[in-house]
Amino acid sequence: MTKIKQDLLEMVEATMIPEVEAYIEDLHKIIEKKEQTDDTMNEVREMESFLVELQNIIYAVNENKIDDEQAQEIYEKIEKLIEEHSEEK
């Protein structure tokens, strides 16, 4: 496996998936307390969909369904997402 694919896998598995799962868990706690809004419900759907996309990236890399160029593009997009999220905080 190439370095970019290994880097992408590591970023998705070690950073993105745990953060998305934690955020979904937080949203579910809001719902359990019956404090949710329509935005909360939409956010849950979006995050669950994003989680599936991340899992699909792992599958695609492990099954060699993407090339290095695609892996690089995805890596850069995720890096940008992380950067934007960091700036919001």
Summary of the structure (lengths in Angstrom):
residues: 89
radius of gyration: 14.9
end to end distance: 34.7
largest distance: 46.6
contacts: 224
relative contact order: 0.16
helix: 85%
strand: 0%
